[in-house]
Amino acid sequence: MQPKRNAALLLSVLMLSSGCLGLLGPDNQTPEEIDCVEQPSHPDCYVHVITEDDCTAQQIFTGDVCRLMHRPDGLDYGEDSVLLVVGIEMQALTPSFTGDGPHDWMVNPRLPDGLSLDDSGVISGTATEESQDTRYTIIGANPMGSTSATLDITVVAPAPTSIHYIADVLHCSLGNPCSMNAPLVLGGPAESWSADPPLPEGLSLLGDGSISGDADVLDDSNHTVTASNTGGSAEVSIRIITLHEAPSALSYEGHPFYWTIGEVVQIIPATSGGEVTEWSVEPTLPDGVELHQADGSLRGSPTSVHQLREHVITAENTGGSLSTTILIAVRDLAVTDLHYDPYQFDLREGDDIGEISPTWEGGSPDYWEIDPTLPFGFSFNFSTGVISGSATYLQPWTYHRIWANNSGGTTSTLVQFRVTSLPPDAISWPGTEFAFKANESIIIPATNEGPDIETWEVDPPLPSGLTLLSNGTIEGTPDERADWTQYTIWANNTGGVAGLNLWIAVHDLTADQDDLRHGMGNTNWGGWPSPILPIGEWAFPVGFTQSGYGDTIPVISASHVGRGKMLGYGHESWVDGAGPKETAFSLQGVEWVCGENANVGLAYGAGYDDFEDELQGEGHTVHLSVTPDDLSGIDCLLDEFWNGHDDADNQNLVDFMLAGGGLIMGGHAWYWSYSNSDVSHNYPGNKIAKTTGLFVSH
């Protein structure tokens, strides 16, 4: 409450400001002056004072008045992101903003453990756990509104500061376990370990920094070991040396060793400790024996005498060495297994054997002996045992014993010699196939441009009337027919035997006619035939007509073709007969051409398939639909003169007959000539006439 005088002053002012000038009424009465000191409770003496309690929630008290509150804005902590370390107090972050201060503070998500946001928006504290980089939203609010800011916070572990192994060098033994305990790590804990370059093969860097494993390779290497966590890393250098385990024992069982020349030696030492990488011996081992680096074994065969002496053998590796002393002696060996290659000399006159040196086992011969002496033309070296020379004279087998001698003993072997003529060679006759007429003298002269022949032989015996002379010539007068036969003529001398083959046949065409006509008289064949003219050397007529051509022009003829035979009919229907007598003739012709119990082929499309039963009745095997391009498996073929064969087919037929096959053909040419020309050259059956000797005329 203010003094009275103040209230009076205020009242006066209010009255004046309102324009009220009527304080002095018409009666001009003076108001009563109140002394507020003396009457402080007088109503005129009360003055209202504004305090903070008079302000609403949306107002701010300025000290004398309440004004409208402003919303906070532009919240900022001065950093966009901070990196904190576990256990190290962070520098407090104080917010800045415009407008009136927030009454409430919030953060989302929750700050890392150990950090806090106080009532004034300050972020402070000491992080207790690692935290990945996280974005936090801080909100400051008052009744009029709010403002926010984001802050990225990462909490990492304290980095390792140093690594301390128990030693700077790790010594390992090859093939054995090797390890080093985990090191002391100062600073923050290590979350991962690495080594650069990687540790040697067989060793591993474990999760606590320890080293463990089996040393698999020899090595001497430096490595940088790094311990890391989210806060950083520390390094330390370590050297790893892997050596062999030193040899600890070495012995050669059975020494002293007494060997003989040529003896197979294989002595393997007993060792213990580490692997031996190098072996050495002093003085050198006997000739022929070696110290093998693989296992220290003594291997080989001594080749010379060696007096008893000491040899020091040393086994060594990167870890150390060890030596042992052994005694070795090599004694002489008697000569054994004396051999000449060849030891049989089956020579031809004039052969030179060159120099034949002996081989043997055991010691070296000191001198040589032989009994009896070698054949004339050959020599024996009494210092080396070498045989040399050339075959000068013919001689039968002789046997010679040769001795090789030295101080260790003696041994012997036999050698054999024979000298013969050169084997038969360069023998020939004018040809390899010969056909002769019965009852006519012949000669087949032999030509020998090789060595002399002592005897001649022939198998089987030559046809009756022929003789093999002492010079290989065949001559004589064959007196009866002989089928084609292969004869082997043997030429013999002391050098060997040569066998040469000749084919020989003796033909009697009259006898052939008789065979074909046997039991036949007049026959009755249907159709008008064409003449079958026998134009070849070995062709002959068989049948004639009673009318038409007469008895001088045949309509059935036959011939010998190479080693084969052919029978030709002037009409295709005659091949398989035309009645009982005619069929009997046809079967007789098949037997003459094909032989008994033959494999008979019936040509494809020739129309002779109905002849199958009669042929089988005679014991023949019948093959149907045979073509000239495959004549295998048959002895003869029944076909037509008027056919569709090409040049290749005709050549196949010719080759078939020359090699011993038979061919029976039937057909007339007169009808063919009505629409074609030049029967001699163009008629199908005449295209092989020059070889077969049978010509179909029109």
FENFENVEN-V638510 format. One record per residue. N is the residue number from 1. SS is DSSP state (a for helix, b for strand, c for the rest). PHI is phi in whole degrees, 0 to 359 (* if undefined). Layout:
N;SS;PHI + N;SS;PHI
This chain:
1;c;* + 2;c;275 + 3;c;296 + 4;a;303 + 5;a;295 + 6;a;291 + 7;a;298 + 8;a;295 + 9;a;297 + 10;a;297 + 11;a;301 + 12;a;297 + 13;a;298 + 14;a;299 + 15;a;292 + 16;a;293 + 17;a;292 + 18;c;275 + 19;c;85 + 20;c;279 + 21;c;252 + 22;c;263 + 23;c;288 + 24;c;260 + 25;c;295 + 26;c;296 + 27;c;269 + 28;c;54 + 29;c;276 + 30;c;272 + 31;c;293 + 32;c;283 + 33;c;273 + 34;c;256 + 35;c;266 + 36;c;288 + 37;c;287 + 38;c;280 + 39;c;235 + 40;c;295 + 41;c;270 + 42;c;294 + 43;a;302 + 44;a;288 + 45;a;265 + 46;c;273 + 47;c;237 + 48;c;279 + 49;c;249 + 50;c;274 + 51;c;236 + 52;a;299 + 53;a;291 + 54;a;281 + 55;c;277 + 56;c;276 + 57;c;294 + 58;c;264 + 59;b;241 + 60;b;240 + 61;b;278 + 62;c;264 + 63;c;117 + 64;c;220 + 65;c;220 + 66;b;255 + 67;b;249 + 68;b;290 + 69;c;290 + 70;c;256 + 71;c;288 + 72;c;290 + 73;b;204 + 74;b;67 + 75;b;299 + 76;b;206 + 77;c;252 + 78;c;81 + 79;c;224 + 80;c;271 + 81;b;209 + 82;b;224 + 83;b;246 + 84;b;246 + 85;b;243 + 86;c;304 + 87;c;87 + 88;c;248 + 89;b;296 + 90;c;278 + 91;c;286 + 92;c;301 + 93;b;254 + 94;c;258 + 95;c;280 + 96;b;231 + 97;b;198 + 98;b;248 + 99;c;83 + 100;c;279 + 101;c;293 + 102;c;293 + 103;c;274 + 104;b;234 + 105;b;234 + 106;b;221 + 107;b;220 + 108;b;216 + 109;c;285 + 110;c;295 + 111;c;298 + 112;c;307 + 113;c;305 + 114;c;100 + 115;b;254 + 116;b;217 + 117;b;243 + 118;c;274 + 119;c;292 + 120;c;260 + 121;c;87 + 122;c;278 + 123;b;257 + 124;b;204 + 125;b;127 + 126;b;233 + 127;c;294 + 128;c;252 + 129;c;221 + 130;c;293 + 131;b;212 + 132;b;291 + 133;b;302 + 134;b;228 + 135;b;264 + 136;b;250 + 137;b;253 + 138;b;255 + 139;b;240 + 140;b;246 + 141;b;224 + 142;b;228 + 143;c;301 + 144;c;268 + 145;b;155 + 146;b;213 + 147;b;221 + 148;b;217 + 149;b;214 + 150;b;248 + 151;b;215 + 152;b;269 + 153;b;235 + 154;b;237 + 155;b;243 + 156;b;245 + 157;c;288 + 158;c;291 + 159;c;293 + 160;b;299 + 161;b;254 + 162;b;198 + 163;b;237 + 164;b;224 + 165;c;279 + 166;c;293 + 167;c;209 + 168;c;275 + 169;b;234 + 170;b;253 + 171;b;262 + 172;b;237 + 173;b;249 + 174;c;306 + 175;c;83 + 176;c;247 + 177;b;299 + 178;b;214 + 179;b;206 + 180;b;218 + 181;c;296 + 182;c;300 + 183;c;279 + 184;b;278 + 185;b;246 + 186;b;267 + 187;b;90 + 188;c;287 + 189;c;290 + 190;c;274 + 191;c;262 + 192;b;214 + 193;b;231 + 194;b;211 + 195;b;229 + 196;b;225 + 197;c;292 + 198;c;304 + 199;c;298 + 200;c;305 + 201;c;305 + 202;c;100 + 203;b;257 + 204;b;229 + 205;b;264 + 206;c;276 + 207;c;290 + 208;c;256 + 209;c;89 + 210;c;284 + 211;b;244 + 212;b;208 + 213;b;143 + 214;b;250 + 215;c;287 + 216;c;262 + 217;c;225 + 218;c;293 + 219;b;197 + 220;b;216 + 221;b;219 + 222;b;254 + 223;b;224 + 224;b;260 + 225;b;263 + 226;b;242 + 227;b;255 + 228;b;228 + 229;b;214 + 230;c;293 + 231;c;270 + 232;b;152 + 233;b;207 + 234;b;223 + 235;b;234 + 236;b;210 + 237;b;262 + 238;b;220 + 239;b;251 + 240;b;240 + 241;b;242 + 242;b;244 + 243;b;237 + 244;c;295 + 245;c;286 + 246;c;296 + 247;b;302 + 248;b;243 + 249;b;207 + 250;b;209 + 251;b;206 + 252;c;243 + 253;c;293 + 254;c;100 + 255;c;281 + 256;c;288 + 257;b;255 + 258;b;241 + 259;b;248 + 260;b;243 + 261;c;301 + 262;c;89 + 263;c;293 + 264;b;281 + 265;b;250 + 266;b;209 + 267;b;244 + 268;c;254 + 269;c;284 + 270;b;262 + 271;b;228 + 272;b;216 + 273;b;94 + 274;c;286 + 275;c;296 + 276;c;273 + 277;c;255 + 278;b;210 + 279;b;239 + 280;b;214 + 281;b;218 + 282;b;221 + 283;c;289 + 284;c;297 + 285;c;287 + 286;c;303 + 287;c;305 + 288;c;94 + 289;b;245 + 290;b;235 + 291;b;267 + 292;c;282 + 293;c;290 + 294;c;292 + 295;c;219 + 296;c;75 + 297;c;283 + 298;b;261 + 299;b;225 + 300;b;133 + 301;b;223 + 302;c;301 + 303;c;245 + 304;c;210 + 305;c;294 + 306;b;221 + 307;b;290 + 308;b;300 + 309;b;205 + 310;b;274 + 311;b;227 + 312;b;262 + 313;b;253 + 314;b;243 + 315;b;254 + 316;b;219 + 317;b;213 + 318;c;293 + 319;c;268 + 320;b;156 + 321;b;212 + 322;b;209 + 323;b;235 + 324;b;216 + 325;b;245 + 326;b;231 + 327;b;250 + 328;b;224 + 329;b;222 + 330;b;236 + 331;b;258 + 332;c;293 + 333;c;230 + 334;c;293 + 335;c;292 + 336;b;224 + 337;b;51 + 338;b;291 + 339;b;206 + 340;b;247 + 341;c;234 + 342;c;278 + 343;c;254 + 344;b;255 + 345;b;248 + 346;b;264 + 347;b;253 + 348;b;260 + 349;c;306 + 350;c;97 + 351;c;295 + 352;b;252 + 353;b;270 + 354;b;69 + 355;b;244 + 356;b;253 + 357;c;264 + 358;b;282 + 359;b;237 + 360;b;199 + 361;b;249 + 362;c;84 + 363;c;285 + 364;c;275 + 365;c;296 + 366;c;268 + 367;b;205 + 368;b;234 + 369;b;220 + 370;b;211 + 371;b;203 + 372;c;287 + 373;c;294 + 374;c;291 + 375;c;301 + 376;c;303 + 377;c;102 + 378;b;244 + 379;b;228 + 380;b;235 + 381;c;270 + 382;c;283 + 383;c;265 + 384;c;242 + 385;c;79 + 386;c;283 + 387;b;253 + 388;b;211 + 389;b;130 + 390;b;220 + 391;c;285 + 392;c;253 + 393;c;235 + 394;c;293 + 395;b;200 + 396;b;283 + 397;b;297 + 398;b;234 + 399;b;237 + 400;b;227 + 401;b;263 + 402;b;241 + 403;b;249 + 404;b;243 + 405;b;231 + 406;b;209 + 407;c;293 + 408;c;275 + 409;b;148 + 410;b;217 + 411;b;212 + 412;b;215 + 413;b;207 + 414;b;253 + 415;b;235 + 416;b;231 + 417;b;228 + 418;b;213 + 419;b;238 + 420;b;233 + 421;c;291 + 422;c;290 + 423;c;292 + 424;c;305 + 425;c;196 + 426;c;58 + 427;b;256 + 428;b;207 + 429;b;236 + 430;c;299 + 431;c;199 + 432;c;241 + 433;b;228 + 434;b;226 + 435;b;246 + 436;b;238 + 437;b;276 + 438;c;297 + 439;c;70 + 440;c;237 + 441;b;291 + 442;b;222 + 443;b;211 + 444;b;240 + 445;c;287 + 446;b;262 + 447;b;244 + 448;b;238 + 449;c;256 + 450;c;253 + 451;c;292 + 452;c;297 + 453;c;256 + 454;c;274 + 455;b;218 + 456;b;235 + 457;b;218 + 458;b;221 + 459;b;214 + 460;c;287 + 461;c;301 + 462;c;295 + 463;c;306 + 464;c;306 + 465;c;101 + 466;b;253 + 467;b;227 + 468;b;265 + 469;c;279 + 470;c;289 + 471;c;253 + 472;c;91 + 473;c;282 + 474;b;252 + 475;b;210 + 476;b;138 + 477;b;234 + 478;c;294 + 479;c;249 + 480;c;203 + 481;c;297 + 482;b;215 + 483;b;294 + 484;b;302 + 485;b;220 + 486;b;269 + 487;b;249 + 488;b;260 + 489;b;255 + 490;b;258 + 491;b;249 + 492;b;235 + 493;b;208 + 494;c;294 + 495;c;276 + 496;b;150 + 497;b;225 + 498;b;233 + 499;b;249 + 500;b;235 + 501;b;254 + 502;b;230 + 503;b;262 + 504;b;224 + 505;b;223 + 506;b;241 + 507;b;259 + 508;c;229 + 509;a;295 + 510;a;295 + 511;a;295 + 512;a;297 + 513;a;300 + 514;a;298 + 515;a;298 + 516;a;288 + 517;a;268 + 518;c;305 + 519;c;79 + 520;c;261 + 521;c;229 + 522;c;286 + 523;c;233 + 524;c;235 + 525;c;257 + 526;c;278 + 527;c;84 + 528;c;262 + 529;c;275 + 530;c;258 + 531;c;296 + 532;b;247 + 533;b;270 + 534;b;279 + 535;c;256 + 536;c;269 + 537;c;300 + 538;c;249 + 539;b;260 + 540;b;207 + 541;b;283 + 542;b;236 + 543;b;226 + 544;b;232 + 545;c;268 + 546;c;281 + 547;c;225 + 548;c;89 + 549;c;278 + 550;c;89 + 551;c;269 + 552;c;249 + 553;c;243 + 554;b;283 + 555;b;246 + 556;b;226 + 557;b;221 + 558;b;222 + 559;b;201 + 560;b;264 + 561;b;239 + 562;c;58 + 563;c;265 + 564;b;249 + 565;b;224 + 566;b;217 + 567;b;233 + 568;b;241 + 569;b;252 + 570;c;283 + 571;c;215 + 572;a;295 + 573;a;283 + 574;a;277 + 575;c;301 + 576;c;255 + 577;c;86 + 578;c;227 + 579;c;176 + 580;a;302 + 581;a;291 + 582;a;294 + 583;a;296 + 584;a;299 + 585;a;296 + 586;a;300 + 587;a;293 + 588;a;295 + 589;a;293 + 590;a;298 + 591;a;294 + 592;a;294 + 593;a;282 + 594;a;261 + 595;c;97 + 596;c;281 + 597;c;47 + 598;c;270 + 599;b;269 + 600;b;257 + 601;b;261 + 602;b;255 + 603;b;295 + 604;c;298 + 605;c;79 + 606;c;278 + 607;c;84 + 608;c;255 + 609;a;297 + 610;a;291 + 611;a;278 + 612;a;300 + 613;a;297 + 614;a;297 + 615;a;295 + 616;a;294 + 617;a;296 + 618;c;270 + 619;c;94 + 620;c;275 + 621;b;258 + 622;b;256 + 623;b;242 + 624;b;268 + 625;b;55 + 626;b;276 + 627;c;240 + 628;c;297 + 629;c;282 + 630;c;212 + 631;c;255 + 632;c;289 + 633;c;84 + 634;c;237 + 635;c;264 + 636;b;202 + 637;b;228 + 638;b;257 + 639;b;213 + 640;b;254 + 641;c;293 + 642;c;273 + 643;c;227 + 644;c;252 + 645;c;287 + 646;c;266 + 647;a;300 + 648;a;295 + 649;a;297 + 650;a;298 + 651;a;294 + 652;a;298 + 653;a;295 + 654;a;299 + 655;a;300 + 656;a;300 + 657;a;288 + 658;a;300 + 659;c;271 + 660;c;118 + 661;c;280 + 662;b;248 + 663;b;220 + 664;b;241 + 665;b;230 + 666;b;223 + 667;c;162 + 668;c;248 + 669;c;249 + 670;a;295 + 671;a;289 + 672;a;300 + 673;a;290 + 674;a;297 + 675;a;243 + 676;c;223 + 677;c;235 + 678;c;56 + 679;a;302 + 680;a;301 + 681;a;251 + 682;a;257 + 683;c;298 + 684;a;308 + 685;a;291 + 686;a;275 + 687;a;290 + 688;a;244 + 689;a;297 + 690;a;298 + 691;a;269 + 692;a;282 + 693;c;81 + 694;b;243 + 695;b;242 + 696;b;268 + 697;c;256 + 698;c;254
